[in-house]
């Protein structure tokens, strides 16, 4: 059973489930025999060019995606090229190309990312990150080499001369940083932390300004004013009721004005 059959079967099955249709419906829509659809899903057959094109057109995905050549569902050549170059999945690409459909939180993430990429400090952060990530890569590379040589070339290693074994050990040591992992990891992490902090400080003002432009300030002020007016009205009504109750004990000539009572009430 080929990998391409398995990949095609899995992706076709996922697309059918996502669209919520049956094999029979798919067969009718694509003019493909239902028995062929069943064989595709069970990895017993691969579609020819025309059925493959019909399936891709029906689900609005690329043929490359169906065959596992690309992880990008979209068929546009530019999107396929971006996916191939960056390794980004269809979902990741859609994150950047569907801003109008994003939630406010996601839009703010894009604003922050834009501010970050436009700042020169981003290059320092990127370089620090790559330095830190490369340490993990070198460690993994060395451990993988050692493991494979031990498991697959054990007999060859045992037959090497002392000088040959020394040369092998030296060449592996030149590839990775296993022995100095901790020593180089912490400085790299510290540098990454510092540059990230500097970048965050640098872009905060730009991000705040851009985020502010997404807010309807007049609407926000109106909402605040309405809320305050409700509380203020309730308070004034309560004060008037309290004042009227208070002045009942006084004759008309002796009654304090509302303003005098209010100042006394609040100790002004």
Secondary structure, DSSP 8 states (H G I E B T S, - for coil): --HHHHHHHHHHHHHHHHHT--HHHHHHHHT--HHHHHHHHTTS----HHHHHHHHHHHT--HHHHHTS-S-----HHHHHHHHHH---HHHHHHHH-GGGS-HHHHHHHHHHHHHHHSTHHHHHHHHHHHHHHHHHHHHHHHHHHHHHHHHSHHHHHTS-HHHHHHHHHHHHHH--GGGHHHHHHHHHHHHHHHHHHHHHHHHHHHHHHHHHTS-HHHHHHHHHHHHHHHHHHHHHHHHHHHHHHHTTS-TTT---HHHHHHHHTT-
